[in-house]
Amino acid sequence: MEPFTAWVDFQEEMLKLHRAQLDAAQKAFRAGAGAAAAQTAATKAAEAGLDMWKSWFRLWGIK
């Protein structure tokens, strides 16, 4: 096993997550969603980003 295989795999999954979030936000805007839907999408994206960093900290044993 490569020394940083888990790290690379984790980063690839996070990149997929962020791409999916961006795609969802773009679709919401293109569909003419209102400001409330955009705000909800932004909140979900921020929460997902926070969860990603929490996972990263746990992965590296940072408290």
C-alpha positions in Angstrom: 0.0 0.0 0.0 1.3 3.4 -0.9 2.0 5.7 2.0 -0.6 8.2 1.1 -3.2 6.0 -0.7 -5.9 6.7 1.9 -5.2 10.4 1.7 -5.4 10.4 -2.1 -8.6 8.3 -2.0 -10.1 10.7 0.5 -9.3 13.8 -1.5 -10.8 12.2 -4.7 -14.0 11.5 -2.8 -14.1 15.1 -1.5 -13.5 16.4 -5.1 -16.5 14.3 -6.3 -18.6 15.7 -3.4 -17.7 19.3 -4.3 -18.4 18.7 -8.0 -21.8 17.2 -7.2 -22.6 20.2 -5.0 -21.6 22.6 -7.7 -23.7 20.8 -10.3 -26.7 20.8 -8.0 -26.3 24.6 -7.3 -25.9 25.3 -11.1 -29.0 23.3 -11.9 -31.0 25.1 -9.2 -30.0 28.5 -10.7 -30.7 27.4 -14.3 -34.1 26.1 -13.3 -35.0 29.5 -12.0 -35.1 28.5 -8.4 -35.8 31.3 -6.0 -33.4 32.9 -3.5 -34.6 30.6 -0.8 -33.6 27.5 -2.7 -30.2 29.0 -3.5 -29.7 29.9 0.1 -30.6 26.3 1.1 -28.1 24.9 -1.4 -25.4 27.2 -0.2 -26.1 26.1 3.4 -25.9 22.5 2.4 -22.7 23.1 0.6 -21.2 24.8 3.6 -22.3 22.0 5.9 -20.8 19.4 3.6 -17.6 21.4 3.5 -17.6 21.4 7.3 -18.2 17.7 7.4 -15.3 17.2 5.0 -12.9 19.0 7.2 -14.1 17.2 10.3 -13.5 13.9 8.4 -10.0 15.1 7.4 -9.2 16.0 11.0 -10.4 12.6 12.2 -8.4 10.9 9.4 -5.2 12.6 10.6 -6.0 12.4 14.3 -6.3 16.1 14.8 -8.6 17.3 17.6 
